Amino acid sequence: MLVADLNSAGADETTSMIADAGGVAESIACNVAIAADVAAMVERAVAAFGKIDVLVNNAGYCHMSRLMWKITEEEFDGGF
């Protein structure tokens, strides 16, 4: 499992808890509002685990006039 979080200490803590429970995990700091961070996260996951089976995005965002996956990075950064 790859644990990605804006807060690298939080990601490290979660990774430690997974390891303590017998699991395998790595952590990475990632700001999902920055495309380069997301690309690095995907590359790290594929390098470490071969593929991505499940992806959970728990970042907050709300704008009712557009679907999230149709918003450009510039629109996301500018807050509309």
N, CA, C and O atoms as a printed pandas DataFrame, in Angstrom:
     atom_number atom_name residue_name chain_id  residue_number  x_coord  y_coord  z_coord
0              1         N          MET        A               1    0.840   -1.163    0.000
1              2        CA          MET        A               1    0.000    0.000    0.000
2              3         C          MET        A               1    0.892    1.234    0.000
3              4         O          MET        A               1    1.906    1.283    0.695
4              5         N          LEU        A               2    0.499    2.225   -0.787
5              6        CA          LEU        A               2    1.194    3.503   -0.761
6              7         C          LEU        A               2    0.295    4.492   -0.046
7              8         O          LEU        A               2   -0.847    4.712   -0.451
8              9         N          VAL        A               3    0.807    5.082    1.008
9             10        CA          VAL        A               3    0.076    6.087    1.772
10            11         C          VAL        A               3    0.584    7.452    1.339
11            12         O          VAL        A               3    1.756    7.773    1.535
12            13         N          ALA        A               4   -0.288    8.253    0.754
13            14        CA          ALA        A               4    0.077    9.585    0.287
14            15         C          ALA        A               4   -0.710   10.610    1.080
15            16         O          ALA        A               4   -1.913   10.460    1.294
16            17         N          ASP        A               5   -0.014   11.656    1.514
17            18        CA          ASP        A               5   -0.668   12.681    2.321
18            19         C          ASP        A               5    0.084   13.983    2.142
19            20         O          ASP        A               5    1.296   13.985    1.928
20            21         N          LEU        A               6   -0.624   15.072    2.228
21            22        CA          LEU        A               6   -0.002   16.392    2.211
22            23         C          LEU        A               6    0.936   16.523    3.406
23            24         O          LEU        A               6    1.976   17.177    3.329
24            25         N          ASN        A               7    0.554   15.896    4.496
25            26        CA          ASN        A               7    1.333   15.888    5.741
26            27         C          ASN        A               7    2.209   14.633    5.750
27            28         O          ASN        A               7    1.724   13.538    6.031
28            29         N          SER        A               8    3.497   14.793    5.442
29            30        CA          SER        A               8    4.375   13.617    5.337
30            31         C          SER        A               8    4.504   12.879    6.665
31            32         O          SER        A               8    4.634   11.655    6.675
32            33         N          ALA        A               9    4.471   13.597    7.783
33            34        CA          ALA        A               9    4.545   12.933    9.089
34            35         C          ALA        A               9    3.315   12.057    9.312
35            36         O          ALA        A               9    3.423   10.967    9.873
36            37         N          GLY        A              10    2.158   12.524    8.880
37            38        CA          GLY        A              10    0.940   11.726    9.005
38            39         C          GLY        A              10    0.997   10.484    8.133
39            40         O          GLY        A              10    0.559    9.410    8.544
40            41         N          ALA        A              11    1.538   10.630    6.926
41            42        CA          ALA        A              11    1.685    9.470    6.043
42            43         C          ALA        A              11    2.643    8.457    6.648
43            44         O          ALA        A              11    2.394    7.252    6.607
44            45         N          ASP        A              12    3.737    8.953    7.208
45            46        CA          ASP        A              12    4.711    8.059    7.855
46            47         C          ASP        A              12    4.087    7.332    9.042
47            48         O          ASP        A              12    4.332    6.142    9.243
48            49         N          GLU        A              13    3.286    8.043    9.823
49            50        CA          GLU        A              13    2.636    7.428   10.989
50            51         C          GLU        A              13    1.671    6.321   10.559
51            52         O          GLU        A              13    1.639    5.247   11.161
52            53         N          THR        A              14    0.894    6.591    9.523
53            54        CA          THR        A              14   -0.034    5.581    9.010
54            55         C          THR        A              14    0.724    4.368    8.482
55            56         O          THR        A              14    0.323    3.229    8.719
56            57         N          THR        A              15    1.820    4.614    7.765
57            58        CA          THR        A              15    2.647    3.532    7.247
58            59         C          THR        A              15    3.190    2.674    8.388
59            60         O          THR        A              15    3.223    1.448    8.284
60            61         N          SER        A              16    3.610    3.311    9.464
61            62        CA          SER        A              16    4.109    2.571   10.636
62            63         C          SER        A              16    3.021    1.712   11.254
63            64         O          SER        A              16    3.279    0.579   11.658
64            65         N          MET        A              17    1.816    2.236   11.330
65            66        CA          MET        A              17    0.710    1.458   11.901
66            67         C          MET        A              17    0.393    0.243   11.031
67            68         O          MET        A              17    0.095   -0.834   11.548
68            69         N          ILE        A              18    0.459    0.417    9.717
69            70        CA          ILE        A              18    0.223   -0.704    8.806
70            71         C          ILE        A              18    1.301   -1.770    8.997
71            72         O          ILE        A              18    1.000   -2.962    9.062
72            73         N          ALA        A              19    2.551   -1.336    9.086
73            74        CA          ALA        A              19    3.664   -2.276    9.301
74            75         C          ALA        A              19    3.525   -2.992   10.638
75            76         O          ALA        A              19    3.775   -4.194   10.729
76            77         N          ASP        A              20    3.129   -2.258   11.678
77            78        CA          ASP        A              20    2.943   -2.855   13.006
78            79         C          ASP        A              20    1.853   -3.927   13.002
79            80         O          ASP        A              20    1.885   -4.867   13.796
80            81         N          ALA        A              21    0.895   -3.769   12.100
81            82        CA          ALA        A              21   -0.198   -4.743   11.982
82            83         C          ALA        A              21    0.152   -5.879   11.029
83            84         O          ALA        A              21   -0.674   -6.756   10.777
84            85         N          GLY        A              22    1.379   -5.867   10.496
85            86        CA          GLY        A              22    1.820   -6.950    9.627
86            87         C          GLY        A              22    1.695   -6.666    8.143
87            88         O          GLY        A              22    1.974   -7.537    7.318
88            89         N          GLY        A              23    1.279   -5.462    7.794
89            90        CA          GLY        A              23    1.116   -5.107    6.383
90            91         C          GLY        A              23    2.383   -4.509    5.796
91            92         O          GLY        A              23    3.369   -4.278    6.495
92            93         N          VAL        A              24    2.331   -4.269    4.515
93            94        CA          VAL        A              24    3.445   -3.659    3.790
94            95         C          VAL        A              24    2.958   -2.322    3.240
95            96         O          VAL        A              24    1.938   -2.256    2.554
96            97         N          ALA        A              25    3.689   -1.271    3.545
97            98        CA          ALA        A              25    3.290    0.055    3.069
98            99         C          ALA        A              25    4.501    0.958    2.929
99           100         O          ALA        A              25    5.517    0.784    3.602
100          101         N          GLU        A              26    4.363    1.922    2.044
101          102        CA          GLU        A              26    5.341    2.992    1.884
102          103         C          GLU        A              26    4.578    4.296    1.953
103          104         O          GLU        A              26    3.369    4.324    1.722
104          105         N          SER        A              27    5.275    5.378    2.270
105          106        CA          SER        A              27    4.599    6.668    2.341
106          107         C          SER        A              27    5.264    7.672    1.411
107          108         O          SER        A              27    6.441    7.556    1.070
108          109         N          ILE        A              28    4.464    8.668    1.011
109          110        CA          ILE        A              28    4.955    9.734    0.153
110          111         C          ILE        A              28    4.154   10.994    0.455
111          112         O          ILE        A              28    2.942   10.937    0.660
112          113         N          ALA        A              29    4.836   12.121    0.479
113          114        CA          ALA        A              29    4.141   13.399    0.606
114          115         C          ALA        A              29    3.581   13.759   -0.764
115          116         O          ALA        A              29    4.281   13.641   -1.770
116          117         N          CYS        A              30    2.329   14.195   -0.809
117          118        CA          CYS        A              30    1.695   14.505   -2.088
118          119         C          CYS        A              30    0.624   15.569   -1.889
119          120         O          CYS        A              30   -0.225   15.458   -1.005
120          121         N          ASN        A              31    0.679   16.598   -2.722
121          122        CA          ASN        A              31   -0.372   17.603   -2.771
122          123         C          ASN        A              31   -1.154   17.318   -4.045
123          124         O          ASN        A              31   -0.656   17.562   -5.144
124          125         N          VAL        A              32   -2.371   16.805   -3.911
125          126        CA          VAL        A              32   -3.137   16.402   -5.090
126          127         C          VAL        A              32   -3.589   17.576   -5.950
127          128         O          VAL        A              32   -4.138   17.371   -7.032
128          129         N          ALA        A              33   -3.367   18.792   -5.489
129          130        CA          ALA        A              33   -3.663   19.973   -6.299
130          131         C          ALA        A              33   -2.517   20.296   -7.259
131          132         O          ALA        A              33   -2.632   21.207   -8.079
132          133         N          ILE        A              34   -1.416   19.553   -7.157
133          134        CA          ILE        A              34   -0.253   19.764   -8.013
134          135         C          ILE        A              34   -0.068   18.520   -8.882
135          136         O          ILE        A              34    0.226   17.434   -8.382
136          137         N          ALA        A              35   -0.244   18.699  -10.181
137          138        CA          ALA        A              35   -0.190   17.553  -11.103
138          139         C          ALA        A              35    1.126   16.792  -11.010
139          140         O          ALA        A              35    1.126   15.564  -11.093
140          141         N          ALA        A              36    2.229   17.478  -10.842
141          142        CA          ALA        A              36    3.535   16.803  -10.745
142          143         C          ALA        A              36    3.609   15.913   -9.509
143          144         O          ALA        A              36    4.212   14.841   -9.557
144          145         N          ASP        A              37    3.006   16.341   -8.407
145          146        CA          ASP        A              37    2.973   15.500   -7.204
146          147         C          ASP        A              37    2.164   14.237   -7.452
147          148         O          ASP        A              37    2.554   13.149   -7.028
148          149         N          VAL        A              38    1.042   14.382   -8.137
149          150        CA          VAL        A              38    0.196   13.218   -8.432
150          151         C          VAL        A              38    0.928   12.249   -9.357
151          152         O          VAL        A              38    0.875   11.036   -9.156
152          153         N          ALA        A              39    1.611   12.782  -10.368
153          154        CA          ALA        A              39    2.374   11.925  -11.277
154          155         C          ALA        A              39    3.465   11.172  -10.525
155          156         O          ALA        A              39    3.683    9.986  -10.771
156          157         N          ALA        A              40    4.151   11.855   -9.611
157          158        CA          ALA        A              40    5.202   11.208   -8.816
158          159         C          ALA        A              40    4.610   10.131   -7.920
159          160         O          ALA        A              40    5.219    9.078   -7.730
160          161         N          MET        A              41    3.436   10.384   -7.372
161          162        CA          MET        A              41    2.772    9.402   -6.514
162          163         C          MET        A              41    2.423    8.148   -7.313
163          164         O          MET        A              41    2.650    7.030   -6.848
164          165         N          VAL        A              42    1.875    8.329   -8.507
165          166        CA          VAL        A              42    1.520    7.183   -9.354
166          167         C          VAL        A              42    2.770    6.402   -9.738
167          168         O          VAL        A              42    2.783    5.174   -9.664
168          169         N          GLU        A              43    3.811    7.104  -10.143
169          170        CA          GLU        A              43    5.070    6.433  -10.501
170          171         C          GLU        A              43    5.619    5.639   -9.323
171          172         O          GLU        A              43    6.091    4.515   -9.500
172          173         N          ARG        A              44    5.562    6.210   -8.127
173          174        CA          ARG        A              44    6.070    5.528   -6.934
174          175         C          ARG        A              44    5.251    4.275   -6.648
175          176         O          ARG        A              44    5.807    3.223   -6.331
176          177         N          ALA        A              45    3.926    4.389   -6.759
177          178        CA          ALA        A              45    3.062    3.234   -6.490
178          179         C          ALA        A              45    3.337    2.104   -7.472
179          180         O          ALA        A              45    3.444    0.944   -7.072
180          181         N          VAL        A              46    3.450    2.432   -8.740
181          182        CA          VAL        A              46    3.692    1.406   -9.759
182          183         C          VAL        A              46    5.088    0.801   -9.584
183          184         O          VAL        A              46    5.262   -0.407   -9.746
184          185         N          ALA        A              47    6.072    1.622   -9.258
185          186        CA          ALA        A              47    7.433    1.102   -9.041
186          187         C          ALA        A              47    7.479    0.163   -7.839
187          188         O          ALA        A              47    8.160   -0.862   -7.869
188          189         N          ALA        A              48    6.757    0.517   -6.789
189          190        CA          ALA        A              48    6.807   -0.280   -5.558
190          191         C          ALA        A              48    5.916   -1.517   -5.611
191          192         O          ALA        A              48    6.270   -2.563   -5.066
192          193         N          PHE        A              49    4.749   -1.399   -6.273
193          194        CA          PHE        A              49    3.762   -2.469   -6.176
194          195         C          PHE        A              49    3.296   -3.019   -7.523
195          196         O          PHE        A              49    2.457   -3.919   -7.563
196          197         N          GLY        A              50    3.828   -2.491   -8.620
197          198        CA          GLY        A              50    3.526   -3.021   -9.942
198          199         C          GLY        A              50    2.296   -2.455  -10.613
199          200         O          GLY        A              50    2.230   -2.410  -11.842
200          201         N          LYS        A              51    1.321   -2.022   -9.837
201          202        CA          LYS        A              51    0.085   -1.471  -10.398
202          203         C          LYS        A              51   -0.707   -0.803   -9.286
203          204         O          LYS        A              51   -0.361   -0.893   -8.108
204          205         N          ILE        A              52   -1.773   -0.134   -9.688
205          206        CA          ILE        A              52   -2.693    0.455   -8.713
206          207         C          ILE        A              52   -3.983   -0.348   -8.783
207          208         O          ILE        A              52   -4.625   -0.417   -9.831
208          209         N          ASP        A              53   -4.358   -0.955   -7.659
209          210        CA          ASP        A              53   -5.599   -1.725   -7.600
210          211         C          ASP        A              53   -6.770   -0.866   -7.150
211          212         O          ASP        A              53   -7.869   -0.973   -7.695
212          213         N          VAL        A              54   -6.541   -0.021   -6.163
213          214        CA          VAL        A              54   -7.591    0.830   -5.601
214          215         C          VAL        A              54   -6.993    2.200   -5.343
215          216         O          VAL        A              54   -5.869    2.310   -4.853
216          217         N          LEU        A              55   -7.737    3.238   -5.670
217          218        CA          LEU        A              55   -7.301    4.600   -5.420
218          219         C          LEU        A              55   -8.396    5.313   -4.649
219          220         O          LEU        A              55   -9.546    5.343   -5.088
220          221         N          VAL        A              56   -8.052    5.882   -3.511
221          222        CA          VAL        A              56   -9.007    6.642   -2.712
222          223         C          VAL        A              56   -8.505    8.075   -2.647
223          224         O          VAL        A              56   -7.410    8.337   -2.149
224          225         N          ASN        A              57   -9.305    8.991   -3.148
225          226        CA          ASN        A              57   -8.983   10.413   -3.075
226          227         C          ASN        A              57   -9.886   11.013   -2.015
227          228         O          ASN        A              57  -11.103   11.085   -2.185
228          229         N          ASN        A              58   -9.281   11.441   -0.925
229          230        CA          ASN        A              58  -10.051   11.992    0.171
230          231         C          ASN        A              58   -9.744   13.479    0.348
231          232         O          ASN        A              58   -9.860   14.015    1.450
232          233         N          ALA        A              59   -9.354   14.141   -0.737
233          234        CA          ALA        A              59   -9.081   15.577   -0.695
234          235         C          ALA        A              59  -10.396   16.330   -0.830
235          236         O          ALA        A              59  -11.272   15.922   -1.593
236          237         N          GLY        A              60  -10.536   17.408   -0.107
237          238        CA          GLY        A              60  -11.771   18.182   -0.142
238          239         C          GLY        A              60  -11.849   19.090   -1.352
239          240         O          GLY        A              60  -10.864   19.724   -1.729
240          241         N          TYR        A              61  -13.026   19.151   -1.958
241          242        CA          TYR        A              61  -13.260   20.045   -3.077
242          243         C          TYR        A              61  -14.767   20.132   -3.300
243          244         O          TYR        A              61  -15.470   19.126   -3.208
244          245         N          CYS        A              62  -15.249   21.300   -3.585
245          246        CA          CYS        A              62  -16.679   21.416   -3.860
246          247         C          CYS        A              62  -16.925   22.582   -4.810
247          248         O          CYS        A              62  -16.542   23.715   -4.522
248          249         N          HIS        A              63  -17.551   22.307   -5.916
249          250        CA          HIS        A              63  -18.021   23.331   -6.832
250          251         C          HIS        A              63  -19.152   22.691   -7.621
251          252         O          HIS        A              63  -18.930   21.755   -8.388
252          253         N          MET        A              64  -20.316   23.179   -7.439
253          254        CA          MET        A              64  -21.499   22.507   -7.957
254          255         C          MET        A              64  -21.735   22.682   -9.464
255          256         O          MET        A              64  -22.535   21.945  -10.040
256          257         N          SER        A              65  -21.061   23.635  -10.114
257          258        CA          SER        A              65  -21.376   23.890  -11.510
258          259         C          SER        A              65  -20.625   23.004  -12.499
259          260         O          SER        A              65  -20.986   22.960  -13.675
260          261         N          ARG        A              66  -19.583   22.294  -12.047
261          262        CA          ARG        A              66  -18.781   21.474  -12.960
262          263         C          ARG        A              66  -18.450   20.139  -12.307
263          264         O          ARG        A              66  -18.310   20.048  -11.087
264          265         N          LEU        A              67  -18.330   19.122  -13.121
265          266        CA          LEU        A              67  -17.894   17.823  -12.623
266          267         C          LEU        A              67  -16.405   17.885  -12.325
267          268         O          LEU        A              67  -15.647   18.476  -13.094
268          269         N          MET        A              68  -15.979   17.293  -11.240
269          270        CA          MET        A              68  -14.597   17.360  -10.771
270          271         C          MET        A              68  -13.602   16.959  -11.860
271          272         O          MET        A              68  -12.590   17.633  -12.046
272          273         N          TRP        A              69  -13.875   15.878  -12.574
273          274        CA          TRP        A              69  -12.914   15.379  -13.556
274          275         C          TRP        A              69  -12.887   16.222  -14.842
275          276         O          TRP        A              69  -12.076   15.957  -15.729
276          277         N          LYS        A              70  -13.754   17.224  -14.951
277          278        CA          LYS        A              70  -13.728   18.116  -16.111
278          279         C          LYS        A              70  -13.080   19.466  -15.800
279          280         O          LYS        A              70  -13.020   20.338  -16.667
280          281         N          ILE        A              71  -12.600   19.641  -14.578
281          282        CA          ILE        A              71  -11.980   20.896  -14.168
282          283         C          ILE        A              71  -10.488   20.840  -14.466
283          284         O          ILE        A              71   -9.822   19.850  -14.163
284          285         N          THR        A              72   -9.974   21.902  -15.057
285          286        CA          THR        A              72   -8.548   21.957  -15.346
286          287         C          THR        A              72   -7.764   22.260  -14.076
287          288         O          THR        A              72   -8.326   22.733  -13.088
288          289         N          GLU        A              73   -6.470   21.987  -14.109
289          290        CA          GLU        A              73   -5.630   22.296  -12.959
290          291         C          GLU        A              73   -5.633   23.796  -12.672
291          292         O          GLU        A              73   -5.617   24.204  -11.511
292          293         N          GLU        A              74   -5.654   24.615  -13.716
293          294        CA          GLU        A              74   -5.675   26.073  -13.538
294          295         C          GLU        A              74   -6.963   26.511  -12.843
295          296         O          GLU        A              74   -6.926   27.363  -11.956
296          297         N          GLU        A              75   -8.109   25.934  -13.240
297          298        CA          GLU        A              75   -9.372   26.261  -12.587
298          299         C          GLU        A              75   -9.350   25.826  -11.125
299          300         O          GLU        A              75   -9.820   26.553  -10.249
300          301         N          PHE        A              76   -8.807   24.646  -10.866
301          302        CA          PHE        A              76   -8.737   24.131   -9.504
302          303         C          PHE        A              76   -7.889   25.065   -8.642
303          304         O          PHE        A              76   -8.275   25.408   -7.525
304          305         N          ASP        A              77   -6.729   25.475   -9.167
305          306        CA          ASP        A              77   -5.830   26.345   -8.411
306          307         C          ASP        A              77   -6.442   27.715   -8.171
307          308         O          ASP        A              77   -6.223   28.319   -7.121
308          309         N          GLY        A              78   -7.212   28.211   -9.140
309          310        CA          GLY        A              78   -7.787   29.548   -9.025
310          311         C          GLY        A              78   -9.081   29.602   -8.242
311          312         O          GLY        A              78   -9.581   30.685   -7.940
312          313         N          GLY        A              79   -9.620   28.457   -7.914
313          314        CA          GLY        A              79  -10.866   28.424   -7.147
314          315         C          GLY        A              79  -12.064   28.983   -7.902
315          316         O          GLY        A              79  -13.074   29.331   -7.290
316          317         N          PHE        A              80  -11.961   29.072   -9.228
317          318        CA          PHE        A              80  -13.023   29.578  -10.114
318          319         C          PHE        A              80  -13.123   31.054   -9.916
319          320         O          PHE        A              80  -13.949   31.708  -10.553
